[in-house]
Amino acid sequence: MSFDLVLFGGTGDLAWRKLMPALFQAFRHGTLPKDGRIIGVARDELSDEAYRALIRSRFEEVDLAKRPTPEEFDAFAQRLHFLRMDLSKPDDYQRLAATLQERAAEVVVMYLATAPNLFTVACEQLAAAGLNTPRTRLVLEKPLGVDLASNREINATAQRVLSEQQIFRIDHYLGKPSVQNLFALRFGNTLFEPLWRRENIANIQITIAEDLGVERRGAFYDATGALRDMVQNHALQLLCAIAMEPPINAQADAIRDEKLKVLRSLKPWTPQALGQHVVRGQYTGGVAEGEAARAYREEPGVRPDSTTETFVALRAEIASWRWAGVPFYIRTGKRLAAREAHIVVNFRPTPHAIFDAPAGAANKLVINLQPRDGLQLHLLAQGQVNRRNAQALAPVHLDLDFDRSFGSERVGAYERLLLDVIDGRLNLFVRSDEQEEAWRWVEPIMEHWARDTAGPRPYAAGTWGPSASSTMLARDGFSWSEEG
Ligand code: BG6
């Protein structure tokens, strides 16, 4: 099968940090179809050779295991080409059309890894240049818009020029092996499904913590914030994966229908819930990764009086028979104490205690997404640790490390998703109605913050965020689980 992959934003951060390494991995593993060109598009004036040299130099900053040897890079670089384009200029799309006509590949992927305000114009211009053929697949990077209205506008434009089957909305968390394993755990095994409901589960916690700050993306991040950057997409997709009903099959729409139902059943916000169940924070200086870290407002590209949130914690509820009354806590932020992402399912304690168990002890299932990928099941056992009291229970856990079981060189998120686009598999991509529903749910939070002059709560870099986040759980009698 032959393909042309046109990468708009070809010199941008995402291109060299994630997409090029992912394409290279696929090339190295022999899964990238042999007959394919990767055409980087940007406003820079670069020859193919200069573009290859640029990408080669960027690989120096990529994870060592994913770095090519010089010979490997040379072989990969033959696939790379460059086209200078200004996305607002119709003539430039004609030049793209001419480049693509050179060989009429069976699949043409248009990957928009640009600022979202260019999505609409790019879609319209691609169509005007006749580049919306049945062979075209459009990939849209998140965030898709900045609110419901802009999201709808982008989706409407994309759907005017292409069919929904040709539109691949990326949420790279869905491509992570751990998230696919979550589907496998729930729908490929019988063990947990009967327990997966309000009668047995006390609360569910989703944590996506990063120790890094905003790095070189200060200006983008300052206009975006953690709610739009992480909650509206990644965190809510994880919530869907953990809470959805079993789909009727593993086809894209069967999975998306069930995820959509979860998003539709999220309890709407009330003024009281907005006051008590959402915490926003912003990091001040502190210590991160063992070094002094500057405050968010001192980061390059960030406004010195910025009120953009770098941390969000919230409490959601799903109004359904399965989940009524079970709190789902979500927390995400930059410059937190560690880089770890996990979902913790806290089961209810035994209804009647006949043993001496540590206070608050109960079963829990920890689904680790990163840095390691695995599962931990926490049980209580008589470890005889207390020699005087044979009735005393101690916590113990079953530990499944998927990196150890299956090797840590598994297909990475972007590698999986890029191959899926080329192969035309939509399972791990987000449908427009899911996105709209997620925006609809987060919008009242954005509106509440716009009215709330108190601004985000400060937290020191290298901590777990503002204390109000723990207070929110304490009000329900719970606490955050720090396991990773
Ligand atoms: C991106 C966000 O979508 O996800 C970034 O824009 C964030 O701000 C990144 O750092 C986290 O992804 P991962 O895979 O490193 O957890």
Residues whose N, C-alpha, C, O or C-beta is under 5 A from the ligand:
A	BS01	BG6	D229
